[in-house]
């Protein structure tokens, strides 16, 4: 049977336990988590041309050809190609999370991807690129300083396109004087409101405008050797010094915006805002203030060193509390179900990955499809209404027959839960089930399995 700390490690920091990995987690839950961080930290750092660049370059070239030809069927074919790439990428993403031996790293990746949310709702162009945003801007930086992730995310072509910065032009720039196109504040506003300081972070409209001016000219190379990559267009950049939160940033081209992001990354308001989000994700919807304060203190002391922030998180007594108040999001729920079915002998098939992706669409939780830059919700009130719970029960019925189950639900239930977490009523219902499938439906739909 799973020990209490092992249950916490598997569910709060990952996507649940399976019979095959219980012994390993039980042995030392803290070491299991620390080993994942060490393995990620020791990965070799490679410099390479972003994969997204070649895809974006191809899309751009094909779009030019279609514009010249005027063939609507070619445009339709291109959109379908991008949609198919999205489906393939997202199915592989699901398989990666389910089969990973480092679920803590996967959860951190999902957390930060949702924090820097981009969405395919913006338009069909993003379908073929969104996966690269996570693999190029988020995943490589989850153990770095937050400023590294902030800069990489802001400069990634997906973010620049999603929040309309590709054509943001400084009014006093060379291009601004020649064209009747002005400043776009979308990216700057979300950087301040969502990515760093938070809505209560003390910024004003003038700060939004100032930051927007500092990142004018942050765009993407349309052609040439650097096509599809981030580039700085000096002709679009607003000249002159800017003031952000009373701090002056001298005119310096692309470095002006970089220094502004570095400043925001270590600002006390950013430390408080993101420490609260981490505590809310890993502890409770209303996390204890002492936990938020501890994370904030580490953030400020280390200038946003995420590795050190995670160490503080793992050392918090509240993290290991026996009260499992977090309700799984639809994504967590589906992935944790697949984790139960996954083993060395029974890997998740492509057909099952397709089923999971279609199910996420049914729940309104397709990856990279949040309705706003705020990302998907992370609190129970937004994912556990009566309709939500009914939808989960209906899905449990479908899932019980979709996966191969190596062990009876009764055995799994008594193995993946501690004795005090599996209620007598749930155990009794599972044991009294008329069929193995019914037993699995009851386990997957149980209150215990819904929490993490």
C-alpha positions in Angstrom: 0.0 0.0 0.0 1.1 3.5 -0.8 2.5 5.5 2.2 1.2 8.9 2.9 4.2 10.9 1.7 4.5 8.7 -1.4 0.9 9.4 -2.2 1.6 13.2 -1.9 4.7 12.9 -4.1 2.9 10.9 -6.8 -0.2 13.0 -6.9 0.7 16.6 -5.9 4.0 16.6 -7.8 3.1 14.2 -10.6 0.0 12.5 -12.2 -0.6 9.7 -9.8 0.9 6.3 -8.9 0.7 3.0 -10.6 1.3 -0.4 -9.1 4.6 -0.7 -10.9 6.2 2.4 -9.5 4.8 2.3 -5.9 7.7 0.5 -4.4 10.2 3.0 -5.8 8.2 6.0 -4.6 7.5 4.4 -1.2 11.2 3.9 -0.6 11.9 7.7 -0.3 9.4 10.1 -1.8 11.6 13.1 -1.3 14.6 11.4 -3.0 12.3 10.4 -5.8 11.4 14.0 -6.5 15.0 15.3 -6.0 16.3 12.7 -8.4 14.0 14.1 -11.1 15.3 17.6 -10.5 18.9 16.4 -10.6 18.4 14.5 -13.8 16.8 17.5 -15.5 19.5 19.8 -14.3 22.3 17.5 -15.6 20.9 17.3 -19.1 23.4 18.5 -21.6 22.7 22.0 -23.0 22.7 22.1 -26.8 22.6 25.1 -29.1 20.5 24.4 -32.1 18.4 26.2 -34.7 14.8 26.1 -33.2 12.7 23.5 -34.8 9.9 26.0 -35.0 11.9 28.1 -37.4 11.8 25.6 -40.3 8.1 25.0 -39.8 7.3 28.7 -39.7 9.6 29.4 -42.7 7.8 26.7 -44.7 4.4 28.0 -43.7 5.4 31.6 -44.7 6.8 30.5 -48.1 3.7 28.4 -48.8 1.5 31.3 -47.8 3.2 33.6 -50.2 2.8 31.1 -53.0 -1.0 30.7 -52.2 -1.4 34.5 -52.1 0.1 34.8 -55.6 -1.9 31.9 -57.0 -5.2 32.9 -55.3 -6.2 29.2 -55.0 -8.6 28.7 -52.1 -8.2 24.9 -52.2 -4.5 25.3 -51.5 -5.2 27.5 -48.5 -7.6 24.9 -47.2 -5.0 22.1 -47.7 -2.4 24.1 -45.8 -4.8 24.7 -42.9 -5.6 21.0 -42.8 -1.9 20.2 -42.8 -1.3 22.5 -39.8 -4.3 21.0 -38.0 -2.9 17.5 -38.5 0.5 18.6 -37.2 -1.3 19.9 -34.1 -3.1 16.6 -33.5 0.1 14.6 -34.0 2.1 16.9 -31.7 -0.5 16.8 -29.0 -0.9 13.0 -29.1 2.8 12.7 -28.7 2.8 15.2 -25.9 0.2 13.1 -24.1 2.3 10.0 -24.6 5.3 11.8 -23.2 3.6 12.8 -20.0 2.0 9.4 -19.4 5.2 7.4 -20.1 7.7 9.8 -18.4 9.8 8.6 -15.5 10.0 12.2 -14.3 6.4 13.3 -13.7 7.5 16.2 -11.4 9.3 17.7 -14.4 6.2 17.2 -16.6 4.0 18.9 -14.0 6.3 21.8 -13.7 6.4 22.1 -17.5 2.6 22.0 -17.7 2.4 24.6 -14.9 4.6 27.1 -16.7 3.1 26.4 -20.1 -0.2 27.4 -18.7 1.2 30.4 -16.9 2.6 31.7 -20.3 -0.6 30.6 -22.1 -0.9 30.8 -25.8 -4.0 29.5 -27.7 -4.8 28.1 -31.1 -8.1 30.0 -30.8 -6.0 32.9 -32.2 -6.1 31.3 -35.6 -5.1 28.3 -37.7 -1.6 29.6 -38.1 -0.7 28.6 -34.5 -1.8 24.9 -34.9 1.4 23.8 -36.3 3.7 25.8 -34.0 2.3 25.8 -30.5 4.1 22.6 -29.4 7.4 24.3 -30.2 6.6 27.1 -27.7 6.7 24.6 -24.9 9.7 22.6 -26.1 11.8 25.7 -26.9 10.8 28.4 -24.4 9.4 26.5 -21.4 10.9 23.1 -21.0 14.6 24.1 -21.3 14.1 26.8 -18.6 12.1 25.3 -15.8 15.2 24.9 -13.6 16.8 28.2 -14.6 16.3 31.7 -13.4 12.7 32.9 -14.1 14.1 35.7 -16.2 15.4 33.2 -18.7 12.0 31.7 -19.1 10.3 35.1 -19.2 12.7 36.3 -22.0 12.5 33.1 -24.0 8.7 33.1 -23.8 8.3 36.7 -24.7 10.7 36.4 -27.7 9.3 33.2 -29.0 7.5 33.7 -32.4 4.3 32.0 -31.0 4.0 34.5 -28.2 4.8 37.5 -30.5 2.1 36.3 -32.9 -0.5 35.4 -30.2 -0.3 38.8 -28.5 0.1 40.9 -31.7 3.6 42.1 -31.1 5.0 41.2 -34.6 3.8 44.5 -36.0 3.9 46.7 -33.0 5.7 49.8 -34.3 7.0 52.7 -32.2 5.3 56.0 -33.3 8.6 57.8 -33.4 10.5 55.0 -35.0 11.7 55.2 -38.6 8.8 52.9 -39.7 6.3 54.7 -37.5 7.0 58.0 -39.1 6.5 56.5 -42.6 3.4 54.3 -41.9 0.1 54.9 -40.2 0.6 51.9 -37.9 1.2 52.3 -34.2 1.9 50.7 -30.8 0.2 47.5 -29.8 0.0 47.1 -26.0 -1.3 43.5 -25.8 1.9 41.7 -25.0 3.2 44.4 -22.6 -0.1 44.3 -20.7 -0.1 40.6 -20.3 3.5 40.6 -19.3 2.7 42.9 -16.4 -0.8 41.6 -15.5 -0.2 37.8 -15.9 3.4 36.9 -16.5 5.1 39.0 -13.8 3.6 41.5 -11.3 0.0 40.4 -11.3 -3.1 42.5 -11.4 -2.4 43.8 -7.9 1.3 44.5 -8.8 1.1 48.2 -8.7 1.6 49.0 -12.3 -0.3 51.8 -14.2 -1.4 52.4 -17.7 1.7 54.5 -18.3 3.9 51.4 -17.4 2.0 49.3 -20.0 2.7 51.9 -22.6 6.3 52.2 -21.6 7.0 48.5 -21.7 5.1 48.3 -25.1 7.5 50.9 -26.5 10.5 49.0 -25.2 9.5 45.8 -27.0 8.6 47.4 -30.3 10.7 45.8 -33.1 10.6 42.5 -31.3 9.4 40.4 -34.3 10.3 37.4 -36.4 12.5 37.1 -39.4 10.3 36.5 -42.5 13.1 35.3 -44.7 16.8 34.5 -45.1 19.0 32.3 -42.9 17.2 33.4 -39.7 13.7 33.0 -41.1 11.2 31.9 -38.5 13.4 33.0 -35.6 13.1 35.9 -33.2 14.6 39.1 -34.6 14.9 42.7 -33.7 13.8 45.3 -36.2 15.5 48.5 -35.3 13.4 50.4 -37.8 10.3 49.6 -35.8 11.7 50.2 -32.4 10.7 53.3 -30.5 13.8 55.3 -29.7 14.6 57.0 -26.5 14.8 56.2 -22.8 11.7 54.7 -21.1 10.5 54.6 -17.5 8.9 51.5 -16.0 7.7 51.4 -12.3 9.9 54.5 -11.7 13.0 52.9 -13.1 14.6 54.5 -16.1 15.8 52.3 -19.0 18.2 54.0 -21.4 17.8 53.7 -25.1 19.6 50.5 -26.1 17.8 48.7 -28.9 16.8 45.1 -28.0 18.7 45.2 -24.7 16.3 47.9 -23.4 13.4 45.4 -23.5 15.6 42.5 -22.2 16.7 44.6 -19.2 13.1 45.5 -18.5 12.1 41.9 -18.4 15.0 41.0 -16.1 13.9 43.8 -13.8 10.3 42.5 -13.7 11.5 38.9 -13.1 13.0 39.8 -9.8 10.5 42.4 -8.7 9.0 41.7 -5.2 5.5 41.9 -6.7 6.4 39.2 -9.2 7.9 37.1 -6.4 4.6 37.3 -4.5 2.4 36.8 -7.5 4.1 33.7 -8.8 4.8 32.2 -5.3 1.1 32.4 -4.7 0.4 30.6 -8.0 2.9 27.9 -7.2 1.5 27.4 -3.7 -2.1 27.3 -5.0 -1.1 24.7 -7.6 0.8 22.4 -5.3 -0.9 22.9 -1.9 -4.5 24.2 -2.0 -6.7 26.7 -3.7 -6.4 28.9 -0.7 -2.8 28.2 0.3 -1.4 29.1 3.8 0.2 32.5 3.9 3.3 31.1 5.6 3.9 28.9 2.5 3.5 31.8 0.1 5.8 34.0 2.3 8.5 31.3 2.3 8.5 30.9 -1.4 8.4 34.7 -1.9 11.5 35.1 0.4 13.4 32.5 -1.6 12.4 34.1 -4.9 13.7 37.5 -3.7 16.8 36.1 -2.1 17.9 34.1 -5.2 16.7 36.6 -7.8 14.1 34.1 -9.1 16.2 31.0 -9.2 13.5 28.4 -9.9 15.6 25.5 -8.7 15.9 27.1 -5.3 12.2 28.0 -5.2 11.3 24.3 -5.8 13.6 23.3 -3.0 11.7 25.6 -0.7 8.4 24.2 -2.0 9.4 20.6 -1.2 10.5 21.7 2.3 7.1 23.3 3.2 5.2 21.3 5.9 1.9 22.3 4.1 3.0 20.4 1.0 2.9 17.1 2.9 -0.4 17.8 4.6 -2.9 14.9 4.6 -5.7 17.1 3.4 -6.1 16.6 -0.3 -8.1 19.7 -1.1 -7.1 20.1 -4.8 -9.6 18.8 -7.3 -7.9 17.4 -10.4 -8.4 19.5 -13.5 -9.8 17.6 -16.5 -6.2 17.3 -17.8 -4.9 15.9 -14.5 -7.9 13.5 -14.4 -7.4 12.0 -17.8 -3.6 11.8 -17.5 -3.8 10.1 -14.1 -6.2 7.6 -15.5 -3.9 6.8 -18.3 -1.0 6.5 -15.8 -2.9 3.7 -14.1 -3.3 1.8 -17.3 0.3 2.4 -18.4 3.0 -0.2 -17.7 6.1 -1.6 -19.3 3.9 -4.4 -20.8 0.9 -2.3 -21.7 2.0 1.1 -23.1 -0.5 3.7 -24.2 -1.3 3.0 -27.8 -1.7 5.7 -30.5 -5.4 4.9 -30.5 -5.6 5.5 -26.8 -3.7 8.8 -27.1 -6.2 9.8 -29.8 -9.0 9.0 -27.4 -7.4 11.1 -24.6 -7.0 14.1 -27.0 -10.6 13.8 -28.2 -11.7 13.5 -24.5 -9.8 16.7 -23.7 -11.7 18.5 -26.4 -14.9 17.1 -25.0 -14.0 18.6 -21.6 -13.0 21.9 -23.2 -9.4 21.4 -22.2 -7.5 20.8 -25.4 -3.8 21.7 -24.9 -3.0 25.3 -25.9 -6.7 26.3 -26.3 -7.5 28.4 -23.3 -10.0 31.1 -24.0 -7.7 33.9 -22.8 -4.0 34.6 -22.0 -4.9 33.8 -18.4 -4.7 30.1 -19.2 -6.8 27.3 -17.9 -8.3 27.6 -14.3 -6.5 25.9 -11.4 -9.2 26.0 -8.7 -12.0 23.6 -7.7 -14.8 26.1 -8.2 -14.1 26.2 -11.9 -13.7 22.5 -12.5 -16.0 20.7 -10.1 -19.6 21.8 -10.7 -22.4 19.3 -11.0 -22.1 19.2 -14.8 -18.3 18.7 -14.5 -18.7 15.7 -12.2 -21.4 14.2 -14.4 -19.2 14.5 -17.4 -16.3 12.8 -15.5 -18.6 9.9 -14.5 -19.7 9.5 -18.1 -16.1 9.6 -19.2 -15.0 7.0 -16.6 -17.5 4.6 -18.2 -15.9 5.1 -21.7 -12.4 4.9 -20.3 -13.0 1.7 -18.4 -13.5 -0.1 -21.6 -10.9 1.8 -23.6 -7.8 0.8 -21.6 -6.3 -2.6 -20.8 -6.3 -3.1 -17.0 -3.6 -5.6 -15.8 -5.0 -5.7 -12.3 -8.6 -5.7 -10.8 -9.8 -2.2 -9.7 -10.1 -3.5 -6.1 -6.4 -4.4 -6.0 -5.4 -1.1 -7.6 -7.6 0.9 -5.2 -6.0 -0.6 -2.1 -2.5 -0.1 -3.6 -2.5 3.4 -4.8 -4.3 4.9 -1.8 -3.2 5.0 1.8 -5.5 3.2 4.3 -7.0 6.5 5.6 -7.6 7.9 2.1 -9.7 5.1 0.7 -13.1 5.4 2.3 -14.9 2.3 3.5 -17.9 3.2 1.3 -15.8 3.4 -1.9 -14.0 0.2 -1.1 -17.3 -1.5 -0.4 -18.9 -0.3 -3.7 -15.9 -1.5 -5.7 -15.8 -4.9 -4.1 -19.5 -5.4 -4.7 -19.3 -4.5 -8.4 -21.1 -6.9 -10.7 -18.4 -6.7 -13.4 -14.7 -5.7 -13.6 -15.7 -2.8 -15.8 -18.2 -1.5 -13.3 -15.5 -1.7 -10.6 -13.2 0.5 -12.7 -15.9 3.0 -13.3 -16.5 3.3 -9.6 -12.8 3.8 -8.9 -12.2 6.4 -11.6 -15.4 8.3 -10.6 -14.7 8.1 -6.9 -14.1 11.2 -4.8 -10.7 9.9 -3.7 -9.5 9.6 -7.3 -10.7 13.1 -8.1 -8.3 14.7 -5.6 -4.7 15.3 -5.6 
